Amino acid sequence: MPFTLATPCDYQEVIRKSRFIAKAAPITTPDEAQAFIQAVSDSTATHNCWAWKVGQQYRFSDDGEPGGTAGRPMLTAIEGQDCDQVVVVVTRWFGGIQLGTGGLARAYGGTTAKCLQGGERLELIARMRCRCHCRFAELALIKARLGEHDAFIEAETFDAQGVALVLAVPAERHAALQHTLAGISRGRIELRPAEA
């Protein structure tokens, strides 16, 4: 089961006089990753290398380090820590001693892994998207009961008869949520799979 971070975290290490600071954060979109990278990159540093992963999407940058020595090892470390929906920026201040390509890959990958290991992790739960329609009077009660099933509302659209809801629910809780919604609506609400 993959994990993400509960909160941003950081890790610092000096390797052969070069200072490395890794900063990581949870994200849900590529835009959030880019915003974090811009926010934490230090213009006074020699390099600001980064990597992020959101599901099947990922990107990384060596930011001037020799190709394949920073961004790719960082992404490998993210995957090696079984993380998803995270971004990591490793900022390096050169200390005057060359590390070589293997040394750079170990330094960037290692600080990324140690940063992620030190952060508070949350298990990512696979959720299925479902839709249903409820009356206005039922909406508050439905919202109050969703937490019991670890479900949440992704979208709500109001119409003349009530509210169309798109819900995200763990697959193993689908039947229990259907039972709860049927109880609230006297059997009228039906939870159907939502097309992506």
Backbone as JSON Lines, residues from 0, in Angstrom:
{"i":0,"aa":"M","n":[0.85,-1.19,0.0],"ca":[0.0,0.0,0.0],"c":[0.89,1.24,0.0]}
{"i":1,"aa":"P","n":[0.72,2.15,-0.95],"ca":[1.56,3.35,-0.98],"c":[1.21,4.34,0.13]}
{"i":2,"aa":"F","n":[2.17,5.22,0.4],"ca":[2.04,6.22,1.45],"c":[2.28,7.6,0.86]}
{"i":3,"aa":"T","n":[1.74,8.62,1.54],"ca":[2.1,9.99,1.27],"c":[2.53,10.59,2.6]}
{"i":4,"aa":"L","n":[2.9,11.85,2.6],"ca":[3.31,12.52,3.83],"c":[2.1,13.21,4.47]}
{"i":5,"aa":"A","n":[2.07,13.21,5.79],"ca":[1.0,13.92,6.5],"c":[1.27,15.43,6.46]}
{"i":6,"aa":"T","n":[2.53,15.81,6.59],"ca":[2.94,17.22,6.6],"c":[4.3,17.34,5.91]}
{"i":7,"aa":"P","n":[4.68,18.56,5.53],"ca":[6.03,18.74,4.97],"c":[7.1,18.34,5.98]}
{"i":8,"aa":"C","n":[8.25,17.9,5.48],"ca":[9.36,17.54,6.35],"c":[10.68,17.88,5.67]}
{"i":9,"aa":"D","n":[11.76,17.85,6.42],"ca":[13.07,18.14,5.83],"c":[14.15,17.33,6.51]}
{"i":10,"aa":"Y","n":[15.3,17.28,5.85],"ca":[16.46,16.53,6.34],"c":[17.7,17.24,5.82]}
{"i":11,"aa":"Q","n":[18.75,17.3,6.65],"ca":[19.97,18.01,6.27],"c":[21.18,17.11,6.53]}
{"i":12,"aa":"E","n":[22.15,17.15,5.61],"ca":[23.35,16.34,5.77],"c":[24.51,17.02,5.04]}
{"i":13,"aa":"V","n":[25.71,16.89,5.61],"ca":[26.92,17.37,4.95],"c":[27.68,16.15,4.46]}
{"i":14,"aa":"I","n":[27.95,16.12,3.15],"ca":[28.65,15.0,2.53],"c":[29.89,15.56,1.83]}
{"i":15,"aa":"R","n":[31.07,15.24,2.36],"ca":[32.35,15.72,1.82],"c":[32.33,17.22,1.56]}
{"i":16,"aa":"K","n":[31.94,17.94,2.58],"ca":[31.91,19.41,2.62],"c":[30.79,20.06,1.81]}
{"i":17,"aa":"S","n":[30.0,19.28,1.07],"ca":[28.83,19.84,0.39],"c":[27.63,19.69,1.33]}
{"i":18,"aa":"R","n":[26.84,20.75,1.43],"ca":[25.66,20.7,2.3],"c":[24.44,20.38,1.45]}
{"i":19,"aa":"F","n":[23.69,19.36,1.87],"ca":[22.46,18.93,1.2],"c":[21.28,19.14,2.14]}
{"i":20,"aa":"I","n":[20.26,19.82,1.67],"ca":[19.02,19.96,2.44],"c":[17.88,19.42,1.57]}
{"i":21,"aa":"A","n":[17.21,18.39,2.09],"ca":[16.06,17.8,1.39],"c":[14.79,18.34,2.05]}
{"i":22,"aa":"K","n":[13.85,18.78,1.23],"ca":[12.55,19.23,1.71],"c":[11.49,18.48,0.92]}
{"i":23,"aa":"A","n":[10.52,17.91,1.64],"ca":[9.47,17.11,0.99],"c":[8.1,17.56,1.47]}
{"i":24,"aa":"A","n":[7.09,17.34,0.64],"ca":[5.72,17.73,1.0],"c":[4.72,16.84,0.28]}
{"i":25,"aa":"P","n":[3.52,16.69,0.87],"ca":[2.46,15.96,0.17],"c":[1.86,16.84,-0.92]}
{"i":26,"aa":"I","n":[1.47,16.24,-2.03],"ca":[0.83,16.96,-3.13],"c":[-0.26,16.08,-3.72]}
{"i":27,"aa":"T","n":[-1.15,16.69,-4.49],"ca":[-2.15,15.9,-5.2],"c":[-2.15,16.18,-6.7]}
{"i":28,"aa":"T","n":[-1.44,17.25,-7.13],"ca":[-1.4,17.6,-8.55],"c":[0.01,18.04,-8.96]}
{"i":29,"aa":"P","n":[0.34,17.93,-10.25],"ca":[1.62,18.45,-10.74],"c":[1.79,19.94,-10.46]}
{"i":30,"aa":"D","n":[0.7,20.71,-10.52],"ca":[0.79,22.15,-10.25],"c":[1.22,22.41,-8.82]}
{"i":31,"aa":"E","n":[0.71,21.62,-7.87],"ca":[1.12,21.77,-6.47],"c":[2.61,21.45,-6.33]}
{"i":32,"aa":"A","n":[3.09,20.45,-7.07],"ca":[4.51,20.09,-7.02],"c":[5.36,21.26,-7.5]}
{"i":33,"aa":"Q","n":[4.99,21.84,-8.65],"ca":[5.77,22.96,-9.2],"c":[5.75,24.16,-8.27]}
{"i":34,"aa":"A","n":[4.62,24.42,-7.62],"ca":[4.53,25.54,-6.69],"c":[5.46,25.32,-5.5]}
{"i":35,"aa":"F","n":[5.52,24.09,-4.99],"ca":[6.41,23.77,-3.86],"c":[7.86,23.94,-4.28]}
{"i":36,"aa":"I","n":[8.2,23.44,-5.47],"ca":[9.58,23.54,-5.96],"c":[10.01,25.0,-6.04]}
{"i":37,"aa":"Q","n":[9.14,25.85,-6.58],"ca":[9.47,27.28,-6.69],"c":[9.58,27.93,-5.31]}
{"i":38,"aa":"A","n":[8.73,27.51,-4.38],"ca":[8.7,28.12,-3.05],"c":[9.95,27.79,-2.23]}
{"i":39,"aa":"V","n":[10.48,26.56,-2.35],"ca":[11.59,26.17,-1.47],"c":[12.96,26.21,-2.14]}
{"i":40,"aa":"S","n":[13.02,26.38,-3.45],"ca":[14.33,26.47,-4.12],"c":[15.07,27.7,-3.65]}
{"i":41,"aa":"D","n":[16.37,27.56,-3.41],"ca":[17.21,28.64,-2.88],"c":[18.13,29.14,-4.0]}
{"i":42,"aa":"S","n":[17.96,30.39,-4.39],"ca":[18.74,30.94,-5.5],"c":[20.22,31.08,-5.15]}
{"i":43,"aa":"T","n":[20.58,31.04,-3.86],"ca":[21.99,31.15,-3.48],"c":[22.71,29.8,-3.52]}
{"i":44,"aa":"A","n":[21.94,28.71,-3.71],"ca":[22.53,27.38,-3.72],"c":[23.14,27.06,-5.07]}
{"i":45,"aa":"T","n":[24.01,26.05,-5.09],"ca":[24.63,25.61,-6.33],"c":[23.61,24.88,-7.21]}
{"i":46,"aa":"H","n":[22.78,24.02,-6.59],"ca":[21.77,23.25,-7.32],"c":[20.51,23.09,-6.48]}
{"i":47,"aa":"N","n":[19.36,23.11,-7.16],"ca":[18.07,22.78,-6.55],"c":[17.46,21.66,-7.4]}
{"i":48,"aa":"C","n":[17.77,20.43,-7.05],"ca":[17.29,19.27,-7.81],"c":[15.98,18.81,-7.21]}
{"i":49,"aa":"W","n":[15.13,18.23,-8.03],"ca":[13.81,17.85,-7.52],"c":[13.23,16.65,-8.25]}
{"i":50,"aa":"A","n":[12.23,16.04,-7.6],"ca":[11.46,14.94,-8.19],"c":[10.09,14.91,-7.53]}
{"i":51,"aa":"W","n":[9.09,14.54,-8.31],"ca":[7.75,14.35,-7.73],"c":[7.05,13.19,-8.44]}
{"i":52,"aa":"K","n":[6.06,12.63,-7.72],"ca":[5.29,11.52,-8.26],"c":[3.85,11.66,-7.78]}
{"i":53,"aa":"V","n":[2.91,11.59,-8.74],"ca":[1.48,11.59,-8.44],"c":[0.87,10.49,-9.3]}
{"i":54,"aa":"G","n":[0.61,9.34,-8.69],"ca":[0.08,8.21,-9.45],"c":[1.05,7.79,-10.53]}
{"i":55,"aa":"Q","n":[0.6,7.78,-11.79],"ca":[1.46,7.39,-12.9],"c":[2.24,8.57,-13.47]}
{"i":56,"aa":"Q","n":[1.99,9.79,-12.97],"ca":[2.71,10.96,-13.45],"c":[3.93,11.22,-12.57]}
{"i":57,"aa":"Y","n":[5.04,11.59,-13.18],"ca":[6.23,11.94,-12.42],"c":[7.12,12.84,-13.27]}
{"i":58,"aa":"R","n":[7.97,13.61,-12.6],"ca":[8.98,14.43,-13.27],"c":[10.15,14.59,-12.33]}
{"i":59,"aa":"F","n":[11.29,14.92,-12.88],"ca":[12.47,15.16,-12.05],"c":[13.42,16.07,-12.81]}
{"i":60,"aa":"S","n":[14.34,16.7,-12.06],"ca":[15.32,17.61,-12.67],"c":[16.66,17.47,-11.97]}
{"i":61,"aa":"D","n":[17.75,17.46,-12.78],"ca":[19.11,17.43,-12.25],"c":[19.63,18.84,-11.97]}
{"i":62,"aa":"D","n":[18.94,19.86,-12.45],"ca":[19.31,21.27,-12.24],"c":[20.81,21.52,-12.35]}
{"i":63,"aa":"G","n":[21.41,21.09,-13.45],"ca":[22.82,21.4,-13.7],"c":[23.8,20.34,-13.23]}
{"i":64,"aa":"E","n":[23.37,19.39,-12.41],"ca":[24.24,18.28,-12.04],"c":[24.38,17.37,-13.28]}
{"i":65,"aa":"P","n":[25.43,16.53,-13.34],"ca":[25.55,15.62,-14.49],"c":[24.28,14.78,-14.66]}
{"i":66,"aa":"G","n":[23.86,14.57,-15.91],"ca":[22.61,13.86,-16.21],"c":[22.49,12.54,-15.48]}
{"i":67,"aa":"G","n":[21.35,12.33,-14.85],"ca":[21.06,11.06,-14.18],"c":[21.63,10.93,-12.78]}
{"i":68,"aa":"T","n":[22.28,11.98,-12.25],"ca":[22.91,11.86,-10.93],"c":[22.07,12.43,-9.79]}
{"i":69,"aa":"A","n":[20.97,13.11,-10.1],"ca":[20.2,13.75,-9.02],"c":[18.71,13.42,-9.11]}
{"i":70,"aa":"G","n":[18.03,13.92,-10.14],"ca":[16.58,13.75,-10.24],"c":[16.13,12.3,-10.3]}
{"i":71,"aa":"R","n":[16.77,11.49,-11.14],"ca":[16.39,10.07,-11.27],"c":[16.63,9.32,-9.96]}
{"i":72,"aa":"P","n":[17.8,9.46,-9.29],"ca":[17.97,8.8,-7.99],"c":[16.96,9.27,-6.94]}
{"i":73,"aa":"M","n":[16.55,10.52,-7.02],"ca":[15.54,11.02,-6.09],"c":[14.19,10.34,-6.34]}
{"i":74,"aa":"L","n":[13.8,10.22,-7.62],"ca":[12.55,9.54,-7.96],"c":[12.62,8.07,-7.53]}
{"i":75,"aa":"T","n":[13.77,7.44,-7.74],"ca":[13.96,6.05,-7.32],"c":[13.8,5.93,-5.81]}
{"i":76,"aa":"A","n":[14.29,6.91,-5.06],"ca":[14.15,6.89,-3.6],"c":[12.69,7.07,-3.18]}
{"i":77,"aa":"I","n":[11.95,7.93,-3.88],"ca":[10.52,8.12,-3.6],"c":[9.8,6.78,-3.78]}
{"i":78,"aa":"E","n":[10.07,6.12,-4.89],"ca":[9.43,4.83,-5.17],"c":[9.92,3.76,-4.19]}
{"i":79,"aa":"G","n":[11.2,3.81,-3.83],"ca":[11.76,2.84,-2.9],"c":[11.18,2.95,-1.5]}
{"i":80,"aa":"Q","n":[10.72,4.14,-1.15],"ca":[10.07,4.35,0.15],"c":[8.56,4.09,0.07]}
{"i":81,"aa":"D","n":[8.1,3.58,-1.08],"ca":[6.69,3.27,-1.33],"c":[5.82,4.52,-1.14]}
{"i":82,"aa":"C","n":[6.33,5.65,-1.65],"ca":[5.61,6.91,-1.52],"c":[4.97,7.3,-2.85]}
{"i":83,"aa":"D","n":[3.87,8.02,-2.76],"ca":[3.17,8.57,-3.9],"c":[2.59,9.91,-3.44]}
{"i":84,"aa":"Q","n":[2.25,10.75,-4.38],"ca":[1.7,12.07,-4.07],"c":[2.65,12.86,-3.17]}
{"i":85,"aa":"V","n":[3.95,12.84,-3.54],"ca":[4.95,13.61,-2.81],"c":[5.88,14.33,-3.79]}
{"i":86,"aa":"V","n":[6.45,15.42,-3.3],"ca":[7.47,16.16,-4.04],"c":[8.66,16.32,-3.1]}
{"i":87,"aa":"V","n":[9.88,16.22,-3.65],"ca":[11.1,16.4,-2.87],"c":[12.03,17.34,-3.63]}
{"i":88,"aa":"V","n":[12.57,18.32,-2.92],"ca":[13.59,19.21,-3.47],"c":[14.84,19.01,-2.62]}
{"i":89,"aa":"V","n":[15.98,18.7,-3.26],"ca":[17.25,18.62,-2.55],"c":[18.12,19.78,-3.04]}
{"i":90,"aa":"T","n":[18.44,20.65,-2.11],"ca":[19.25,21.83,-2.4],"c":[20.68,21.53,-1.97]}
{"i":91,"aa":"R","n":[21.64,21.82,-2.86],"ca":[23.06,21.53,-2.57],"c":[23.88,22.8,-2.66]}
{"i":92,"aa":"W","n":[24.73,22.99,-1.64],"ca":[25.75,24.03,-1.67],"c":[27.08,23.29,-1.83]}
{"i":93,"aa":"F","n":[27.76,23.52,-2.95],"ca":[29.0,22.81,-3.27],"c":[30.09,23.18,-2.26]}
{"i":94,"aa":"G","n":[30.79,22.15,-1.74],"ca":[31.81,22.38,-0.72],"c":[33.23,22.31,-1.22]}
{"i":95,"aa":"G","n":[33.42,22.16,-2.54],"ca":[34.77,22.2,-3.09],"c":[35.35,20.83,-3.4]}
{"i":96,"aa":"I","n":[34.69,19.75,-3.0],"ca":[35.19,18.4,-3.28],"c":[34.22,17.71,-4.24]}
{"i":97,"aa":"Q","n":[34.75,17.25,-5.38],"ca":[33.93,16.54,-6.37],"c":[33.47,15.2,-5.78]}
{"i":98,"aa":"L","n":[32.21,14.85,-5.98],"ca":[31.68,13.59,-5.45],"c":[31.67,12.48,-6.5]}
{"i":99,"aa":"G","n":[31.82,12.81,-7.77],"ca":[31.72,11.82,-8.84],"c":[30.26,11.46,-9.08]}
{"i":100,"aa":"T","n":[29.99,10.81,-10.2],"ca":[28.59,10.52,-10.55],"c":[27.95,9.56,-9.55]}
{"i":101,"aa":"G","n":[28.69,8.52,-9.14],"ca":[28.13,7.58,-8.16],"c":[27.9,8.25,-6.82]}
{"i":102,"aa":"G","n":[28.83,9.1,-6.41],"ca":[28.69,9.81,-5.13],"c":[27.51,10.77,-5.14]}
{"i":103,"aa":"L","n":[27.31,11.45,-6.28],"ca":[26.17,12.36,-6.4],"c":[24.85,11.58,-6.33]}
{"i":104,"aa":"A","n":[24.76,10.47,-7.06],"ca":[23.54,9.68,-7.06],"c":[23.23,9.17,-5.65]}
{"i":105,"aa":"R","n":[24.27,8.71,-4.93],"ca":[24.06,8.24,-3.55],"c":[23.65,9.39,-2.64]}
{"i":106,"aa":"A","n":[24.25,10.57,-2.83],"ca":[23.94,11.72,-1.98],"c":[22.5,12.19,-2.19]}
{"i":107,"aa":"Y","n":[22.09,12.36,-3.44],"ca":[20.73,12.85,-3.72],"c":[19.68,11.8,-3.36]}
{"i":108,"aa":"G","n":[19.92,10.54,-3.76],"ca":[18.97,9.49,-3.43],"c":[18.9,9.24,-1.93]}
{"i":109,"aa":"G","n":[20.06,9.27,-1.28],"ca":[20.11,9.02,0.16],"c":[19.43,10.1,0.98]}
{"i":110,"aa":"T","n":[19.68,11.37,0.66],"ca":[19.03,12.44,1.43],"c":[17.52,12.43,1.19]}
{"i":111,"aa":"T","n":[17.1,12.09,-0.03],"ca":[15.67,11.97,-0.31],"c":[15.05,10.88,0.55]}
{"i":112,"aa":"A","n":[15.67,9.69,0.56],"ca":[15.14,8.57,1.34],"c":[15.09,8.9,2.83]}
{"i":113,"aa":"K","n":[16.15,9.5,3.37],"ca":[16.2,9.84,4.8],"c":[15.15,10.89,5.15]}
{"i":114,"aa":"C","n":[14.93,11.83,4.25],"ca":[13.89,12.85,4.47],"c":[12.52,12.19,4.56]}
{"i":115,"aa":"L","n":[12.21,11.31,3.61],"ca":[10.91,10.64,3.6],"c":[10.75,9.7,4.79]}
{"i":116,"aa":"Q","n":[11.83,9.04,5.2],"ca":[11.77,8.15,6.36],"c":[11.48,8.93,7.63]}
{"i":117,"aa":"G","n":[11.97,10.16,7.71],"ca":[11.78,10.97,8.91],"c":[10.43,11.67,8.98]}
{"i":118,"aa":"G","n":[9.7,11.7,7.88],"ca":[8.4,12.39,7.86],"c":[7.29,11.5,8.37]}
{"i":119,"aa":"E","n":[6.2,12.13,8.81],"ca":[5.02,11.39,9.24],"c":[4.26,10.94,7.99]}
{"i":120,"aa":"R","n":[4.03,9.62,7.88],"ca":[3.44,9.06,6.68],"c":[1.98,8.7,6.89]}
{"i":121,"aa":"L","n":[1.21,8.83,5.8],"ca":[-0.19,8.44,5.78],"c":[-0.39,7.39,4.69]}
{"i":122,"aa":"E","n":[-1.14,6.35,5.0],"ca":[-1.43,5.33,4.0],"c":[-2.43,5.9,2.99]}
{"i":123,"aa":"L","n":[-2.12,5.73,1.7],"ca":[-3.04,6.18,0.65],"c":[-4.08,5.08,0.43]}
{"i":124,"aa":"I","n":[-5.32,5.43,0.54],"ca":[-6.41,4.46,0.4],"c":[-7.01,4.61,-0.99]}
{"i":125,"aa":"A","n":[-7.1,3.49,-1.71],"ca":[-7.71,3.52,-3.03],"c":[-9.22,3.7,-2.87]}
{"i":126,"aa":"R","n":[-9.75,4.7,-3.53],"ca":[-11.18,4.98,-3.42],"c":[-11.84,4.84,-4.79]}
{"i":127,"aa":"M","n":[-13.1,4.43,-4.76],"ca":[-13.88,4.4,-6.0],"c":[-14.83,5.59,-5.99]}
{"i":128,"aa":"R","n":[-15.12,6.08,-7.19],"ca":[-16.02,7.22,-7.33],"c":[-17.43,6.71,-7.6]}
{"i":129,"aa":"C","n":[-18.38,7.24,-6.84],"ca":[-19.78,6.86,-6.99],"c":[-20.62,8.12,-7.04]}
{"i":130,"aa":"R","n":[-21.83,7.94,-7.61],"ca":[-22.74,9.09,-7.59],"c":[-24.09,8.66,-7.07]}
{"i":131,"aa":"C","n":[-24.79,9.65,-6.52],"ca":[-26.15,9.42,-6.03],"c":[-26.88,10.76,-6.04]}
{"i":132,"aa":"H","n":[-28.17,10.71,-5.8],"ca":[-28.98,11.92,-5.74],"c":[-29.78,11.89,-4.45]}
{"i":133,"aa":"C","n":[-29.77,13.01,-3.74],"ca":[-30.53,13.07,-2.48],"c":[-31.41,14.31,-2.46]}
{"i":134,"aa":"R","n":[-32.36,14.32,-1.55],"ca":[-33.21,15.49,-1.36],"c":[-32.46,16.5,-0.5]}
{"i":135,"aa":"F","n":[-32.89,17.76,-0.57],"ca":[-32.23,18.81,0.2],"c":[-32.21,18.46,1.69]}
{"i":136,"aa":"A","n":[-33.31,17.95,2.21],"ca":[-33.43,17.66,3.64],"c":[-32.49,16.54,4.07]}
{"i":137,"aa":"E","n":[-32.03,15.69,3.14],"ca":[-31.16,14.56,3.48],"c":[-29.67,14.92,3.45]}
{"i":138,"aa":"L","n":[-29.34,16.04,2.8],"ca":[-27.94,16.37,2.55],"c":[-27.12,16.5,3.84]}
{"i":139,"aa":"A","n":[-27.61,17.24,4.82],"ca":[-26.84,17.44,6.06],"c":[-26.59,16.11,6.77]}
{"i":140,"aa":"L","n":[-27.58,15.23,6.8],"ca":[-27.42,13.94,7.46],"c":[-26.41,13.07,6.71]}
{"i":141,"aa":"I","n":[-26.46,13.11,5.38],"ca":[-25.5,12.34,4.58],"c":[-24.08,12.83,4.86]}
{"i":142,"aa":"K","n":[-23.9,14.15,4.85],"ca":[-22.57,14.72,5.12],"c":[-22.08,14.3,6.5]}
{"i":143,"aa":"A","n":[-22.98,14.27,7.47],"ca":[-22.59,13.9,8.83],"c":[-22.18,12.43,8.93]}
{"i":144,"aa":"R","n":[-22.7,11.58,8.08],"ca":[-22.45,10.13,8.16],"c":[-21.31,9.64,7.26]}
{"i":145,"aa":"L","n":[-20.84,10.47,6.32],"ca":[-19.8,10.02,5.39],"c":[-18.51,9.61,6.1]}
{"i":146,"aa":"G","n":[-18.14,10.33,7.16],"ca":[-16.91,10.03,7.88],"c":[-16.88,8.62,8.45]}
{"i":147,"aa":"E","n":[-18.05,8.08,8.79],"ca":[-18.13,6.71,9.32],"c":[-17.61,5.69,8.31]}
{"i":148,"aa":"H","n":[-17.66,6.06,7.04],"ca":[-17.27,5.14,5.97],"c":[-15.98,5.58,5.27]}
{"i":149,"aa":"D","n":[-15.28,6.57,5.87],"ca":[-14.04,7.1,5.3],"c":[-14.28,7.59,3.87]}
{"i":150,"aa":"A","n":[-15.46,8.17,3.64],"ca":[-15.84,8.67,2.32],"c":[-15.91,10.2,2.36]}
{"i":151,"aa":"F","n":[-15.83,10.82,1.2],"ca":[-15.99,12.28,1.14],"c":[-16.63,12.67,-0.18]}
{"i":152,"aa":"I","n":[-17.14,13.91,-0.21],"ca":[-17.82,14.45,-1.4],"c":[-16.78,15.09,-2.31]}
{"i":153,"aa":"E","n":[-16.75,14.64,-3.57],"ca":[-15.87,15.26,-4.56],"c":[-16.57,16.4,-5.28]}
{"i":154,"aa":"A","n":[-17.89,16.27,-5.47],"ca":[-18.64,17.31,-6.16],"c":[-20.1,17.24,-5.75]}
{"i":155,"aa":"E","n":[-20.75,18.4,-5.73],"ca":[-22.19,18.44,-5.48],"c":[-22.82,19.45,-6.43]}
{"i":156,"aa":"T","n":[-23.94,19.03,-7.06],"ca":[-24.64,19.86,-8.02],"c":[-26.1,19.95,-7.6]}
{"i":157,"aa":"F","n":[-26.55,21.17,-7.36],"ca":[-27.92,21.37,-6.91],"c":[-28.86,21.48,-8.1]}
{"i":158,"aa":"D","n":[-30.05,20.85,-7.98],"ca":[-31.08,20.98,-9.0],"c":[-32.42,21.19,-8.3]}
{"i":159,"aa":"A","n":[-33.49,21.2,-9.04],"ca":[-34.81,21.49,-8.46],"c":[-35.26,20.43,-7.46]}
{"i":160,"aa":"Q","n":[-34.83,19.18,-7.64],"ca":[-35.29,18.1,-6.77],"c":[-34.37,17.85,-5.57]}
{"i":161,"aa":"G","n":[-33.14,18.34,-5.63],"ca":[-32.21,18.09,-4.54],"c":[-30.77,18.29,-4.97]}
{"i":162,"aa":"V","n":[-29.92,17.31,-4.64],"ca":[-28.49,17.46,-4.88],"c":[-27.91,16.17,-5.48]}
{"i":163,"aa":"A","n":[-27.19,16.33,-6.59],"ca":[-26.45,15.21,-7.18],"c":[-25.05,15.23,-6.56]}
{"i":164,"aa":"L","n":[-24.64,14.09,-5.99],"ca":[-23.35,14.01,-5.31],"c":[-22.43,13.04,-6.04]}
{"i":165,"aa":"V","n":[-21.14,13.41,-6.08],"ca":[-20.09,12.48,-6.5],"c":[-19.28,12.21,-5.25]}
{"i":166,"aa":"L","n":[-19.22,10.94,-4.85],"ca":[-18.56,10.54,-3.62],"c":[-17.33,9.7,-3.93]}
{"i":167,"aa":"A","n":[-16.32,9.79,-3.06],"ca":[-15.15,8.92,-3.13],"c":[-15.18,8.05,-1.88]}
{"i":168,"aa":"V","n":[-15.2,6.74,-2.07],"ca":[-15.34,5.81,-0.96],"c":[-14.38,4.63,-1.14]}
{"i":169,"aa":"P","n":[-13.73,4.17,-0.05],"ca":[-12.91,2.95,-0.2],"c":[-13.78,1.81,-0.7]}
{"i":170,"aa":"A","n":[-13.25,1.02,-1.61],"ca":[-14.04,-0.06,-2.25],"c":[-14.67,-0.99,-1.22]}
{"i":171,"aa":"E","n":[-13.94,-1.3,-0.15],"ca":[-14.47,-2.23,0.84],"c":[-15.58,-1.62,1.7]}
{"i":172,"aa":"R","n":[-15.78,-0.28,1.61],"ca":[-16.83,0.38,2.4],"c":[-18.06,0.71,1.55]}
{"i":173,"aa":"H","n":[-18.01,0.39,0.25],"ca":[-19.1,0.74,-0.67],"c":[-20.45,0.18,-0.21]}
{"i":174,"aa":"A","n":[-20.5,-1.11,0.11],"ca":[-21.77,-1.75,0.5],"c":[-22.31,-1.14,1.8]}
{"i":175,"aa":"A","n":[-21.42,-0.88,2.75],"ca":[-21.86,-0.29,4.02],"c":[-22.41,1.12,3.81]}
{"i":176,"aa":"L","n":[-21.76,1.89,2.94],"ca":[-22.25,3.25,2.65],"c":[-23.6,3.17,1.94]}
{"i":177,"aa":"Q","n":[-23.76,2.25,1.0],"ca":[-25.04,2.07,0.32],"c":[-26.14,1.78,1.35]}
{"i":178,"aa":"H","n":[-25.84,0.93,2.32],"ca":[-26.8,0.58,3.37],"c":[-27.18,1.83,4.19]}
{"i":179,"aa":"T","n":[-26.18,2.64,4.54],"ca":[-26.43,3.86,5.31],"c":[-27.3,4.83,4.51]}
{"i":180,"aa":"L","n":[-26.97,5.03,3.22],"ca":[-27.75,5.95,2.39],"c":[-29.19,5.45,2.2]}
{"i":181,"aa":"A","n":[-29.35,4.15,2.06],"ca":[-30.7,3.57,1.93],"c":[-31.49,3.81,3.22]}
{"i":182,"aa":"G","n":[-30.81,3.7,4.35],"ca":[-31.48,3.95,5.63],"c":[-31.91,5.39,5.78]}
{"i":183,"aa":"I","n":[-31.08,6.31,5.35],"ca":[-31.41,7.74,5.44],"c":[-32.6,8.08,4.55]}
{"i":184,"aa":"S","n":[-32.66,7.46,3.37],"ca":[-33.67,7.83,2.36],"c":[-34.83,6.84,2.25]}
{"i":185,"aa":"R","n":[-34.94,5.91,3.2],"ca":[-35.96,4.85,3.14],"c":[-35.86,4.06,1.83]}
{"i":186,"aa":"G","n":[-34.62,3.76,1.43],"ca":[-34.39,2.92,0.26],"c":[-34.37,3.62,-1.08]}
{"i":187,"aa":"R","n":[-34.57,4.94,-1.1],"ca":[-34.64,5.65,-2.37],"c":[-33.26,5.94,-2.99]}
{"i":188,"aa":"I","n":[-32.25,6.27,-2.18],"ca":[-30.93,6.63,-2.71],"c":[-30.19,5.36,-3.13]}
{"i":189,"aa":"E","n":[-29.7,5.39,-4.37],"ca":[-28.91,4.27,-4.88],"c":[-27.53,4.8,-5.26]}
{"i":190,"aa":"L","n":[-26.5,4.13,-4.76],"ca":[-25.12,4.49,-5.03],"c":[-24.66,3.79,-6.31]}
{"i":191,"aa":"R","n":[-24.35,4.57,-7.36],"ca":[-23.94,3.99,-8.64],"c":[-22.5,4.39,-8.95]}
{"i":192,"aa":"P","n":[-21.76,3.53,-9.66],"ca":[-20.38,3.9,-10.07],"c":[-20.41,5.17,-10.92]}
{"i":193,"aa":"A","n":[-19.45,6.04,-10.7],"ca":[-19.36,7.27,-11.47],"c":[-18.34,7.07,-12.57]}
{"i":194,"aa":"E","n":[-18.67,7.49,-13.78],"ca":[-17.69,7.42,-14.86],"c":[-16.61,8.45,-14.58]}
{"i":195,"aa":"A","n":[-15.38,8.14,-14.95],"ca":[-14.23,9.01,-14.63],"c":[-14.38,10.34,-15.32]}
